[in-house]
Amino acid sequence: MSTRLLITTAVLLVLLPGAAIKAEVYRWVDDQGRVHYSDKRPSQAEAEDISDDLKPVNVDESNRERTKMERLFRKKTDAELAHEQQQQQQQQLQRQKHENQCERARRALKGMQGRVVFRRADGSEEVVSEKERERRAEAFRQQIQQHCPGAANSR
């Protein structure tokens, strides 16, 4: 027998029994109605093999749990921290822009209350109908509603 064949046979003899091992569990009821479970088939009673119905027990899932915990509690990289800081700065700039637009729209709307005189860029008076004044005021109200927090009911 060649050495190679001998080694292959030895490896298969070591590995195959481990792959084929499966614990069998039997269930049966005795003459008095008691239910029994065993890993050996009883000779005196008819037993049902329930091995396939059982779920694995004592399964080590610690690696999966550790991976979850590492994901939750890992420290952020410098790139992630820089990205978050950039996002916060952009959000702050956006909030400031909205606040400025809100304030301008509120001042303009306040200026349109009561008698209003509109002036052109050259300083001459622009005659505007009440309907046009209301249309412009409504445009400012919409800007306020869009840019001012809590302005939905501020008419």
C-alpha positions as a printed NumPy array, in Angstrom:
array([[  0.   ,   0.   ,   0.   ],
       [  1.403,   3.39 ,  -0.927],
       [  2.099,   6.042,   1.671],
       [ -0.227,   8.493,  -0.032],
       [ -3.163,   6.069,   0.064],
       [ -2.426,   5.27 ,   3.678],
       [ -2.456,   8.959,   4.666],
       [ -5.681,   9.602,   2.721],
       [ -7.364,   6.652,   4.399],
       [ -6.211,   7.776,   7.842],
       [ -7.514,  11.309,   7.272],
       [-10.89 ,  10.018,   6.063],
       [-11.181,   7.689,   9.05 ],
       [-10.547,  10.619,  11.386],
       [-12.842,  13.139,   9.674],
       [-15.816,  11.089,   8.487],
       [-16.997,   9.751,  11.843],
       [-17.1  ,  13.307,  13.209],
       [-19.17 ,  14.473,  10.274],
       [-21.59 ,  11.57 ,  10.589],
       [-22.14 ,  11.814,  14.344],
       [-25.671,  12.793,  15.135],
       [-27.259,  12.369,  18.506],
       [-30.503,  10.479,  18.3  ],
       [-33.266,  11.171,  20.787],
       [-36.201,   8.834,  21.268],
       [-39.574,   9.459,  22.863],
       [-41.989,   6.799,  24.071],
       [-44.874,   6.307,  26.464],
       [-44.791,   3.367,  28.901],
       [-47.72 ,   1.194,  30.055],
       [-48.608,   3.621,  32.867],
       [-48.822,   6.6  ,  30.442],
       [-45.521,   8.243,  31.46 ],
       [-43.472,   9.882,  28.707],
       [-39.782,   8.961,  28.51 ],
       [-36.864,  10.375,  26.526],
       [-33.562,   8.655,  25.857],
       [-30.628,   8.563,  23.479],
       [-31.06 ,   4.771,  23.208],
       [-33.996,   3.056,  21.534],
       [-35.929,   1.014,  24.128],
       [-36.345,  -2.668,  23.413],
       [-39.626,  -3.134,  25.308],
       [-41.643,  -0.272,  23.704],
       [-42.171,   1.375,  20.363],
       [-40.265,   4.687,  20.315],
       [-40.386,   7.703,  18.029],
       [-37.122,   9.25 ,  16.808],
       [-37.544,  12.998,  17.535],
       [-33.963,  14.025,  16.733],
       [-34.927,  16.102,  13.721],
       [-37.564,  17.993,  15.716],
       [-35.072,  19.316,  18.278],
       [-33.239,  22.588,  17.966],
       [-29.524,  22.799,  18.713],
       [-28.666,  23.618,  22.313],
       [-25.513,  25.023,  23.841],
       [-24.604,  26.681,  20.57 ],
       [-21.803,  29.163,  21.039],
       [-23.011,  32.478,  19.636],
       [-20.548,  34.58 ,  21.599],
       [-18.626,  35.603,  18.494],
       [-21.788,  36.948,  16.866],
       [-22.724,  38.83 ,  20.041],
       [-19.214,  40.2  ,  20.411],
       [-19.32 ,  41.449,  16.823],
       [-22.63 ,  43.233,  17.527],
       [-21.192,  44.84 ,  20.653],
       [-18.051,  45.946,  18.815],
       [-20.199,  47.568,  16.159],
       [-22.217,  49.39 ,  18.82 ],
       [-19.345,  50.54 ,  20.982],
       [-16.411,  50.854,  18.613],
       [-14.569,  54.128,  18.548],
       [-15.104,  56.27 ,  15.503],
       [-12.261,  56.789,  13.088],
       [-10.811,  60.227,  12.444],
       [-12.491,  60.233,   9.04 ],
       [-15.887,  59.455,  10.593],
       [-15.442,  62.166,  13.217],
       [-14.407,  64.687,  10.547],
       [-17.428,  63.737,   8.429],
       [-19.802,  64.168,  11.387],
       [-18.259,  67.537,  12.217],
       [-18.643,  68.645,   8.59 ],
       [-22.287,  67.527,   8.617],
       [-22.933,  69.488,  11.819],
       [-21.315,  72.604,  10.363],
       [-23.443,  72.333,   7.218],
       [-26.582,  71.903,   9.326],
       [-25.633,  74.946,  11.417],
       [-25.082,  77.041,   8.263],
       [-28.443,  75.875,   6.918],
       [-30.163,  76.806,  10.199],
       [-28.538,  80.271,  10.123],
       [-29.612,  80.765,   6.513],
       [-33.205,  79.853,   7.416],
       [-33.138,  82.164,  10.438],
       [-31.907,  85.063,   8.271],
       [-34.591,  84.399,   5.646],
       [-37.182,  84.16 ,   8.394],
       [-36.153,  87.462,   9.951],
       [-36.142,  89.283,   6.577],
       [-39.6  ,  87.93 ,   5.707],
       [-41.002,  88.921,   9.121],
       [-39.622,  92.477,   8.8  ],
       [-41.005,  92.785,   5.266],
       [-44.427,  91.499,   6.335],
       [-44.496,  93.859,   9.308],
       [-43.655,  96.743,   6.957],
       [-46.648,  95.868,   4.806],
       [-49.169,  96.349,   7.623],
       [-51.436,  99.409,   7.348],
       [-50.744, 102.127,   4.751],
       [-47.819, 101.142,   2.535],
       [-45.815, 103.147,   0.043],
       [-43.595, 101.204,  -2.333],
       [-40.516, 102.899,  -3.806],
       [-38.68 , 101.93 ,  -6.962],
       [-34.886, 101.704,  -7.136],
       [-34.756, 105.31 ,  -8.463],
       [-36.754, 106.531,  -5.449],
       [-40.012, 107.23 ,  -7.252],
       [-43.258, 106.009,  -5.742],
       [-44.776, 102.814,  -7.108],
       [-48.549, 102.659,  -6.991],
       [-49.725,  99.228,  -5.899],
       [-53.308,  98.054,  -5.611],
       [-54.58 ,  96.52 ,  -2.39 ],
       [-54.811,  93.192,  -4.19 ],
       [-51.106,  93.388,  -5.19 ],
       [-50.128,  94.413,  -1.652],
       [-52.006,  91.399,  -0.251],
       [-50.334,  89.119,  -2.823],
       [-46.901,  90.339,  -1.741],
       [-47.833,  89.976,   1.936],
       [-48.983,  86.398,   1.28 ],
       [-45.637,  85.641,  -0.386],
       [-43.862,  86.833,   2.792],
       [-46.211,  84.742,   4.96 ],
       [-45.28 ,  81.675,   2.909],
       [-41.575,  82.453,   3.351],
       [-42.124,  82.783,   7.089],
       [-43.976,  79.479,   7.184],
       [-41.197,  77.807,   5.186],
       [-38.188,  79.245,   7.056],
       [-39.379,  80.002,  10.569],
       [-39.714,  77.19 ,  13.123],
       [-43.174,  76.957,  14.661],
       [-44.61 ,  79.448,  12.171],
       [-47.335,  77.179,  10.803],
       [-49.979,  78.91 ,  12.919],
       [-48.468,  82.426,  13.011],
       [-50.84 ,  84.273,  10.724]])
